[in-house]
Amino acid sequence: MEKKRYIVELGTGADLHGMNVTKAACRAVRDAIGRSCLCGLVEILHRENFEGVVIDVTVACPFPEQVNQEEVLAVLPVGKPNIKIIQGGLITDGLCVECFGSNCASIVVANAAVTVWIEPAEPGCSKAIQD
């Protein structure tokens, strides 16, 4: 049996000073997962320890080649992660404040889509929760 989608969440993150696309991407992923509670995995599917959870992350941002993928994936608390970084997001005018650095007058924005997939449980692998 193939894996099934459990939830899809979207998020947005920005770096207001410094044009750090990794920081914006991490914030976008945190924004997406911050609105999700995966309690159904335990209470309905009777999964313990989140076994069989696969998480696909797509981040769209300017300068996708500059994103530190490991740092973005470190934001995810559970699951087997996969990541894809694509061109997108936004660069807009901001305000340079010298204490934050030089050449920081632009804001960089990233968008994230986080999809949680569930692999079928192997017989005897999950225990039902007792009421």
N, C-alpha and C positions, 0 to 999 in steps of 0.2 A: 504494500500500500504506500502511496506517495505522501509526502508531507502536505499539511493543510495550513492555510493562513489562519491565524488566530486573531491578530489585530494589526492595523496599520495606523500609525500616528505621524503627524507632520509637525515640524518645528522650525523656528527661525532664530538665528543668533547673529550678533554683530560684534565687531571690534571697533569701538568709537575712536580710538587713537592708535596708530601704529600699523594699520593694514595687515594684521596678523590673521590670515585665513584659517589657520589651525584653531586659534582661539574662537573665531566665529563659528567654525564647524562644530567644535565641542559644545559650544553654547546652544547651537541648533539641535544637536542630538539630545542634550539635557532637557531642552524645552519640550521635545517630543516625548521622551520617556517620563517626564515629570507629570504628565497628565494620564498616565496609564497605571492601573493596578492589575496585576496578572493573577488575581485571586481565583479566577475560574480554573486556572491550571491545577490548583490544589483542590478547590471545593467541588468542581464539576468533573474534571478529568482525572482526579486523584493522583496527580503527579507529585512526587516528593523530590526535593533537590533540583527541580526544574530540568530533569533529564529529558532528552529529546527536543529541546528548545533550540531553534536556529534563528538567528537574528540577522536580517539583511538591512544594511544601512546604505542609503544613497544620499550623497551630499552634493549640492550644486553651489558652486562658488566661483568668484573670479580667481584666476591663477590656481587651478586645481592641482597642478604639479607641485605646488609649494606646501600642500597639506601633509602633515605628519599623520599617516593613517593609524599607526600604533597608538598615538596619543588620543585620537578620536575614539578608537575602539575601547580604550581603557575606561571610557565613560560608562560603558555598558556593564551592569552588575551581574548579569547571568547570561547563559546561552553560549552557543557556538557562533561567533560573529563572522560576518563577511562584509566587505565595504567596497563601494564603488564611488569614485569622486568624478564629477562631471562639470563641464563649463556651465556657469549660470550665476545666480546670485545678483549682487548689486554693488556698485561703488557710487557713493554720492558725496557731495560736499559736506564737510564737517567744520570743526574749529580746531586749529592747532593751539595747544596749550604747551608751552615750552617745557614744563616739568614732566610731561609725558613723553618728550622726545622731539626731535626735529622732523620736519616733513611729515607731519601727522594730521594734515588738514582734510583727510578723506576718511569716510566711514565705509567699512567693508561688511557686507551682509551675506550670510550663507543660509540656505534652506536644506532641511533634512527630511527624508522619509524613512521611517523605521518600521520594518515589517517583521512581526514575530510569527514564525512557522512552528508547527508541532509535528514531530515525526511520530508515527504510530508506536505505541508502547509494545514492547515484546512481552509475550505471556509470562506472568510471574515477576515482571520487572517493577510494577507499581503496586503499592498497597493501598487499599481503600481506607479512607479515614473513618474511624469509628465515631459515632455520635455519642 
